[in-house]
Amino acid sequence: MEKQIVEGQMQSRVVLMPCSSYEEEAVYQALKAGTELLGGMEALAGREEKVLLKPNLVRKAKLSRAVVTHPAVMGAAARLLREAGVKEIMAGDSCGVGQATAAAAAVGMDAVLEKYGVSLVDFTGTGSVAYEDGLQARSFFVSKEVLEADVLINVCKMKTHALERITGAVKNMYGCIHGLHKAKGHTAYPNADSFAGMLADLNRFLKPRLHIMDGIVAMEGNGPTSGDPVPMNVLLMSRDPVALDSVFCRLINLKPELVPTNVHGERLGLGFWREEQVELVLAEGGRSAEISMEEAAARFGKADFDVDRRRIRSGSWVRMARFFRIFQKKPCVDGEACVKCGICVESCPVEGKALSFSNGRKEPPVYDYKKCIRCFCCQEMCPHKAIKVR
């Protein structure tokens, strides 16, 4: 992480780069300015090192829906690496549904990466890899291509998330887990806190050297795949994923301490989210200067961004309600929007399934909320915006 000591306290640097379009040169110039403020791409990846770019390719979707990392951001990152003399670059992901290569092709990312000689791959499986330093998780089913890379660069998307409130830098690394093991992870870590702790350990294990967030067009509402695109006109960059996600939170009027990946990321030593420990630098018009969180939110934020801002209650009544699984958020099927494709049923990680077709697909699937662990995999993978969390 890019850290410094200011008045006796450690800080992580986050660079905010205003960018109002995905025009190739505009994105490139913005990312170039950001990397220079973090020491330059040459300091982040050596010429002889094998670099893996990890976008968000959760599933195949139209580019206009802001589901996946935009190809222009991936192309700019690849261009900077080539200019730094890096010889071997590849890109890949492990999708929730389908193949990463198909998801990339659907938005033209394959052609952009080919322009810079970047091989695009579908992640393949490997065995369980031990992580003795893990505090929440002690092993991971990390994809083979991730383990073989010397340098991992995280190119995430600015979106909401039903389980963790947002999905940004920390959450995007979950795509490094191979295939069905992602679904199994939800049963092993069945709530937002335990899942966030696992994600923090995963990031500590993988040690990405750079995190880039595509927030030119973000997703609000029913994210991470069924929400609504919204222009935020920013790119964010940091070597600290928690600090980067905390700036995302402040831009959308969400208290960072309400996001489990921030809280547990700091607890496990992954990074910082507290305002006094984050140095926010604005790179604009060929100049750079430190900017306060308040000014950044006023100039580049969206106070009415549609995200869950409700505080999590505590106490004996709440613990009892959780035990009996009442008064909790739950996924619900919109019968009019549902096309009965069955992807939600396939995505459910619970043994015996928490939702099923009870009438031979003549009607939408029905939930058994006694089985449902509220992981919201069904909502995340639904391609028709037919599942909402209420």
C-alpha positions as CSV (number, residue, x, y, z in Angstrom):
1,M,0.0,0.0,0.0
2,E,1.0,3.6,-0.7
3,K,1.3,4.8,3.0
4,Q,2.8,7.7,4.7
5,I,3.0,9.0,8.2
6,V,1.3,12.3,8.8
7,E,1.3,13.9,12.2
8,G,2.3,10.5,13.7
9,Q,-0.5,8.6,11.9
10,M,-0.4,6.2,9.0
11,Q,-2.3,7.3,5.9
12,S,-3.2,5.6,2.6
13,R,-3.3,7.7,-0.6
14,V,-6.4,7.6,-2.9
15,V,-6.3,9.5,-6.2
16,L,-9.6,10.9,-7.6
17,M,-9.5,11.6,-11.3
18,P,-12.6,13.4,-12.9
19,C,-13.5,11.8,-16.2
20,S,-16.9,12.4,-17.8
21,S,-16.6,10.0,-20.8
22,Y,-15.2,6.7,-21.8
23,E,-13.3,8.3,-24.8
24,E,-10.1,6.3,-25.0
25,E,-7.6,9.2,-24.7
26,A,-9.5,10.8,-21.8
27,V,-9.5,7.6,-19.8
28,Y,-5.8,7.0,-20.6
29,Q,-4.7,10.5,-19.5
30,A,-6.7,10.2,-16.3
31,L,-5.2,6.8,-15.3
32,K,-1.7,8.0,-16.3
33,A,-2.0,11.0,-13.9
34,G,-3.2,8.7,-11.2
35,T,-0.4,6.1,-11.5
36,E,2.2,8.9,-11.5
37,L,0.8,10.0,-8.1
38,L,1.3,6.5,-6.8
39,G,4.9,6.2,-8.0
40,G,4.4,5.4,-11.6
41,M,3.5,2.1,-13.4
42,E,7.2,1.1,-13.5
43,A,7.2,1.0,-9.7
44,L,4.1,-1.2,-9.7
45,A,5.0,-3.8,-12.2
46,G,8.4,-5.0,-13.4
47,R,9.2,-5.5,-17.1
48,E,9.8,-9.3,-16.6
49,E,6.9,-9.8,-14.3
50,K,3.7,-11.6,-15.4
51,V,0.8,-9.2,-14.9
52,L,-2.9,-10.1,-14.5
53,L,-5.6,-7.5,-14.9
54,K,-8.7,-8.5,-13.0
55,P,-11.9,-6.7,-14.2
56,N,-15.4,-7.2,-12.9
57,L,-17.0,-9.6,-15.4
58,V,-19.7,-11.0,-13.2
59,R,-21.8,-12.1,-16.1
60,K,-22.7,-11.3,-19.7
61,A,-24.6,-8.0,-20.0
62,K,-25.1,-5.0,-22.2
63,L,-22.4,-2.3,-21.7
64,S,-25.0,0.4,-21.1
65,R,-26.2,-1.4,-18.0
66,A,-22.9,-0.7,-16.1
67,V,-22.6,-4.3,-14.9
68,V,-19.0,-4.9,-15.9
69,T,-15.8,-2.9,-16.0
70,H,-15.8,-0.7,-19.1
71,P,-13.3,-1.8,-21.8
72,A,-11.9,1.7,-22.1
73,V,-10.6,1.5,-18.5
74,M,-9.1,-1.9,-19.1
75,G,-7.5,-0.7,-22.3
76,A,-5.9,2.3,-20.6
77,A,-4.5,0.1,-17.9
78,A,-3.0,-2.3,-20.5
79,R,-1.6,0.7,-22.4
80,L,0.2,2.0,-19.3
81,L,1.6,-1.4,-18.6
82,R,3.0,-1.7,-22.2
83,E,4.5,1.8,-22.0
84,A,6.2,0.7,-18.8
85,G,7.8,-2.1,-20.7
86,V,5.8,-5.0,-19.2
87,K,6.1,-7.9,-21.6
88,E,3.5,-10.4,-20.4
89,I,0.0,-9.2,-19.6
90,M,-3.2,-11.2,-19.4
91,A,-6.8,-10.5,-18.2
92,G,-9.4,-12.8,-16.8
93,D,-12.2,-13.5,-14.3
94,S,-14.4,-16.3,-13.0
95,C,-18.0,-15.3,-13.7
96,G,-20.9,-16.1,-11.6
97,V,-22.8,-17.3,-14.7
98,G,-21.1,-18.2,-18.0
99,Q,-17.6,-17.5,-19.2
100,A,-15.4,-14.4,-18.7
101,T,-14.4,-14.5,-22.4
102,A,-18.1,-14.4,-23.4
103,A,-18.9,-11.5,-21.0
104,A,-15.8,-9.6,-22.3
105,A,-16.8,-10.2,-25.9
106,A,-20.3,-8.9,-25.3
107,V,-19.0,-5.5,-24.4
108,G,-16.1,-5.4,-26.9
109,M,-13.4,-5.8,-24.2
110,D,-11.8,-8.6,-26.1
111,A,-11.0,-6.3,-29.1
112,V,-9.6,-3.6,-26.8
113,L,-7.3,-6.0,-25.0
114,E,-6.2,-7.6,-28.3
115,K,-5.1,-4.2,-29.5
116,Y,-2.5,-4.2,-26.6
117,G,-1.5,-7.8,-27.0
118,V,-3.3,-8.8,-23.8
119,S,-4.5,-12.5,-23.6
120,L,-8.0,-12.9,-22.2
121,V,-8.6,-16.1,-20.3
122,D,-11.3,-17.9,-18.4
123,F,-10.0,-18.8,-15.0
124,T,-9.4,-22.5,-14.4
125,G,-9.5,-24.5,-11.2
126,T,-6.9,-25.6,-8.8
127,G,-6.9,-27.3,-5.4
128,S,-7.3,-25.6,-2.1
129,V,-4.4,-23.2,-1.2
130,A,-3.6,-22.8,2.5
131,Y,-3.2,-19.3,4.0
132,E,-1.7,-19.7,7.5
133,D,-1.9,-16.0,8.2
134,G,-5.7,-16.0,7.7
135,L,-7.8,-14.6,10.6
136,Q,-11.2,-15.4,9.1
137,A,-10.3,-17.8,6.3
138,R,-7.3,-20.2,6.3
139,S,-7.6,-21.6,2.7
140,F,-8.9,-20.6,-0.7
141,F,-9.8,-22.2,-4.0
142,V,-7.9,-19.6,-6.0
143,S,-7.8,-19.9,-9.8
144,K,-4.7,-21.2,-11.4
145,E,-4.0,-18.1,-13.5
146,V,-4.1,-15.9,-10.4
147,L,-1.6,-18.0,-8.6
148,E,0.7,-18.0,-11.6
149,A,0.7,-14.2,-11.9
150,D,3.5,-12.1,-10.4
151,V,1.4,-8.9,-10.3
152,L,-2.3,-8.6,-9.8
153,I,-4.1,-5.4,-10.8
154,N,-7.7,-5.0,-9.7
155,V,-9.9,-3.1,-12.1
156,C,-13.2,-3.0,-10.4
157,K,-16.6,-1.3,-11.0
158,M,-18.5,1.2,-8.8
159,K,-21.7,-0.6,-7.8
160,T,-24.1,-1.3,-5.0
161,H,-24.4,-4.8,-3.5
162,A,-27.3,-6.4,-1.6
163,L,-25.1,-8.2,0.9
164,E,-22.2,-5.8,1.5
165,R,-24.0,-2.5,0.5
166,I,-21.3,-1.8,-2.1
167,T,-19.0,-3.8,-4.3
168,G,-15.8,-2.2,-5.1
169,A,-12.1,-3.0,-4.7
170,V,-12.3,-5.5,-1.8
171,K,-15.2,-7.4,-3.2
172,N,-14.0,-7.7,-6.8
173,M,-11.2,-10.0,-5.7
174,Y,-13.8,-12.7,-5.0
175,G,-13.7,-13.4,-8.8
176,C,-10.3,-14.9,-8.2
177,I,-12.0,-17.9,-6.5
178,H,-12.8,-20.5,-9.1
179,G,-16.3,-21.4,-10.3
180,L,-18.6,-23.2,-7.9
181,H,-16.3,-22.5,-5.0
182,K,-17.6,-18.9,-5.0
183,A,-21.1,-20.2,-4.2
184,K,-19.7,-22.6,-1.6
185,G,-18.0,-19.6,0.0
186,H,-21.4,-18.1,0.8
187,T,-22.4,-21.2,2.8
188,A,-19.1,-21.2,4.7
189,Y,-19.4,-17.5,5.4
190,P,-23.2,-17.0,5.5
191,N,-23.6,-13.4,6.7
192,A,-22.2,-10.0,5.7
193,D,-19.7,-9.8,8.5
194,S,-18.1,-13.3,8.1
195,F,-18.1,-12.9,4.3
196,A,-16.4,-9.5,4.6
197,G,-13.8,-11.0,6.9
198,M,-13.1,-13.7,4.4
199,L,-12.8,-11.1,1.6
200,A,-10.3,-9.2,3.7
201,D,-8.2,-12.3,4.2
202,L,-8.4,-13.1,0.5
203,N,-7.1,-9.6,-0.4
204,R,-4.3,-10.0,2.1
205,F,-3.4,-13.4,0.6
206,L,-3.5,-12.2,-3.1
207,K,-1.8,-8.8,-2.4
208,P,-3.0,-6.8,-5.5
209,R,-0.5,-4.1,-6.2
210,L,-3.0,-1.6,-7.6
211,H,-6.7,-1.0,-7.4
212,I,-8.5,1.0,-10.1
213,M,-12.2,1.8,-9.8
214,D,-14.4,2.5,-12.9
215,G,-16.9,5.1,-11.6
216,I,-17.5,7.0,-14.8
217,V,-20.8,5.3,-15.0
218,A,-21.7,3.5,-11.8
219,M,-24.6,1.3,-10.7
220,E,-27.1,2.3,-8.0
221,G,-30.2,0.5,-6.6
222,N,-30.6,-3.2,-7.1
223,G,-26.9,-3.9,-7.7
224,P,-24.6,-5.6,-8.5
225,T,-26.3,-6.7,-11.8
226,S,-29.9,-5.5,-11.8
227,G,-29.5,-1.9,-10.7
228,D,-29.6,1.3,-12.7
229,P,-26.6,3.1,-14.4
230,V,-25.8,6.5,-13.0
231,P,-23.0,8.9,-14.1
232,M,-20.5,9.6,-11.4
233,N,-17.8,10.9,-13.8
234,V,-14.8,9.7,-11.7
235,L,-12.1,7.2,-11.7
236,L,-10.5,6.2,-8.4
237,M,-7.1,4.6,-7.8
238,S,-5.2,3.4,-4.8
239,R,-2.9,0.7,-3.4
240,D,-5.2,0.4,-0.4
241,P,-8.6,-1.2,-1.4
242,V,-10.3,-0.3,1.9
243,A,-9.3,3.4,1.5
244,L,-10.5,3.4,-2.1
245,D,-13.9,1.8,-1.1
246,S,-14.2,4.4,1.7
247,V,-13.9,7.2,-0.7
248,F,-16.5,5.6,-2.9
249,C,-18.8,5.5,0.2
250,R,-18.3,9.2,0.9
251,L,-19.1,10.2,-2.7
252,I,-22.5,8.5,-2.4
253,N,-23.3,9.8,1.1
254,L,-22.8,6.4,2.8
255,K,-21.0,6.2,6.1
256,P,-18.0,3.9,5.5
257,E,-18.4,2.2,8.8
258,L,-21.7,0.8,7.6
259,V,-19.9,-1.3,5.0
260,P,-18.6,-4.6,6.4
261,T,-15.7,-4.9,4.0
262,N,-14.4,-1.6,5.3
263,V,-14.8,-2.4,9.0
264,H,-13.3,-5.9,8.8
265,G,-10.7,-4.9,6.2
266,E,-9.4,-2.4,8.8
267,R,-9.7,-5.0,11.6
268,L,-7.7,-7.6,9.7
269,G,-5.0,-5.1,8.7
270,L,-5.9,-4.8,5.0
271,G,-6.3,-1.0,4.9
272,F,-7.8,2.1,6.3
273,W,-11.3,3.7,6.0
274,R,-11.2,6.4,8.7
275,E,-11.1,9.9,7.2
276,E,-8.0,11.0,9.0
277,Q,-6.1,7.9,7.7
278,V,-7.0,8.5,4.0
279,E,-5.1,11.1,1.9
280,L,-7.4,12.0,-1.0
281,V,-5.6,13.6,-3.9
282,L,-7.4,15.3,-6.9
283,A,-5.7,14.9,-10.3
284,E,-7.3,17.4,-12.6
285,G,-6.2,19.4,-15.6
286,G,-2.6,18.3,-15.4
287,R,-2.3,19.3,-11.7
288,S,-2.7,17.6,-8.4
289,A,-3.7,18.7,-4.9
290,E,-5.0,17.3,-1.7
291,I,-8.7,17.6,-1.4
292,S,-11.0,17.1,1.6
293,M,-13.6,14.5,1.7
294,E,-16.3,17.1,2.1
295,E,-15.2,19.1,-1.0
296,A,-14.9,15.9,-3.0
297,A,-18.4,14.8,-2.1
298,A,-19.7,18.3,-2.9
299,R,-18.0,18.5,-6.3
300,F,-18.1,14.9,-7.5
301,G,-20.6,13.1,-5.2
302,K,-24.3,12.1,-5.5
303,A,-26.0,12.5,-2.1
304,D,-29.2,10.8,-3.3
305,F,-27.3,7.8,-4.8
306,D,-29.7,4.8,-4.3
307,V,-27.9,2.6,-1.7
308,D,-28.8,1.0,1.6
309,R,-28.0,3.5,4.4
310,R,-29.9,1.8,7.2
311,R,-28.0,1.2,10.4
312,I,-27.7,-2.4,11.6
313,R,-29.5,-2.8,14.9
314,S,-28.1,-4.8,17.8
315,G,-29.4,-6.2,21.0
316,S,-31.1,-9.4,22.3
317,W,-34.3,-8.9,20.2
318,V,-32.3,-8.5,17.0
319,R,-30.2,-11.6,17.8
320,M,-33.4,-13.6,18.4
321,A,-34.9,-12.3,15.2
322,R,-31.8,-13.4,13.3
323,F,-32.0,-16.8,14.9
324,F,-35.6,-17.3,13.8
325,R,-34.9,-15.5,10.5
326,I,-37.6,-12.9,10.9
327,F,-37.6,-9.2,10.2
328,Q,-34.6,-9.7,7.9
329,K,-33.8,-8.5,4.4
330,K,-34.9,-11.2,2.0
331,P,-34.9,-11.8,-1.8
332,C,-38.3,-11.6,-3.5
333,V,-39.2,-12.6,-7.1
334,D,-41.1,-10.2,-9.2
335,G,-43.5,-12.5,-11.0
336,E,-44.1,-10.2,-13.9
337,A,-40.4,-9.7,-14.7
338,C,-39.5,-13.4,-14.1
339,V,-39.0,-15.5,-17.3
340,K,-38.5,-18.7,-15.4
341,C,-35.0,-19.2,-16.8
342,G,-33.9,-21.0,-13.6
343,I,-30.5,-19.2,-13.2
344,C,-31.5,-18.1,-9.7
345,V,-32.1,-21.7,-8.7
346,E,-28.8,-22.8,-10.2
347,S,-27.0,-20.0,-8.3
348,C,-28.4,-20.9,-4.9
349,P,-25.5,-22.4,-2.9
350,V,-27.6,-23.9,-0.2
351,E,-27.8,-27.7,-0.1
352,G,-31.3,-28.7,-1.2
353,K,-31.8,-25.2,-2.6
354,A,-33.6,-22.4,-0.8
355,L,-35.8,-21.7,-3.9
356,S,-37.3,-24.1,-6.4
357,F,-39.9,-24.5,-9.1
358,S,-42.9,-26.0,-7.4
359,N,-45.1,-26.3,-10.5
360,G,-42.8,-27.4,-13.3
361,R,-41.8,-23.9,-14.3
362,K,-45.3,-22.9,-15.0
363,E,-44.9,-20.3,-12.2
364,P,-41.8,-18.4,-10.9
365,P,-39.6,-20.2,-8.3
366,V,-40.7,-20.1,-4.7
367,Y,-38.4,-19.4,-1.7
368,D,-38.1,-21.5,1.4
369,Y,-37.0,-18.7,3.7
370,K,-36.2,-21.3,6.5
371,K,-33.3,-22.5,4.3
372,C,-32.4,-19.1,2.8
373,I,-29.1,-17.8,4.2
374,R,-29.6,-14.3,2.7
375,C,-26.4,-14.4,0.5
376,F,-28.4,-12.9,-2.4
377,C,-26.6,-15.0,-5.0
378,C,-30.0,-15.4,-6.7
379,Q,-30.5,-11.7,-6.9
380,E,-27.0,-11.1,-8.1
381,M,-27.1,-13.6,-10.9
382,C,-30.7,-12.9,-12.2
383,P,-30.3,-11.5,-15.8
384,H,-33.8,-10.0,-16.0
385,K,-34.0,-7.7,-12.9
386,A,-36.7,-10.0,-11.5
387,I,-35.3,-10.4,-8.0
388,K,-35.2,-7.6,-5.4
389,V,-34.1,-7.5,-1.8
390,R,-36.6,-6.2,0.6
